[in-house]
Amino acid sequence: MAEIVTQAVDEHLYEAEVTVDGKQYAYQVSVPDDLIERVGAEPAAIVRATIAFLLDREPPTAIMDRFDCSIVSGYFPEYEAELPSYLEGPGTASSRGAARLP
């Protein structure tokens, strides 16, 4: 189970602290305006959903320490099509900006 906690650095840049199997990982993730508009979600939710999406496909050590969400579809073409299900899926919503994923 992964735990994802986000904190805003500025309007579109977030720090994501991720715990997987008791180990902690840190990422800086930026969310472009056009993605926010297309998806219709808050940037923090997009960051949590993006990290969850990536963790379903690769180990936490393979995720870049700093990235913009706009590059994810270059590696995983299904990213934007599947992102809404990660935004709506179990464990992605929390009043404190944390998500616990199975």
Summary of the structure (lengths in Angstrom):
residues: 102
radius of gyration: 12.0
end to end distance: 4.5
largest distance: 34.7
contacts: 287
relative contact order: 0.23
helix: 39%
strand: 29%
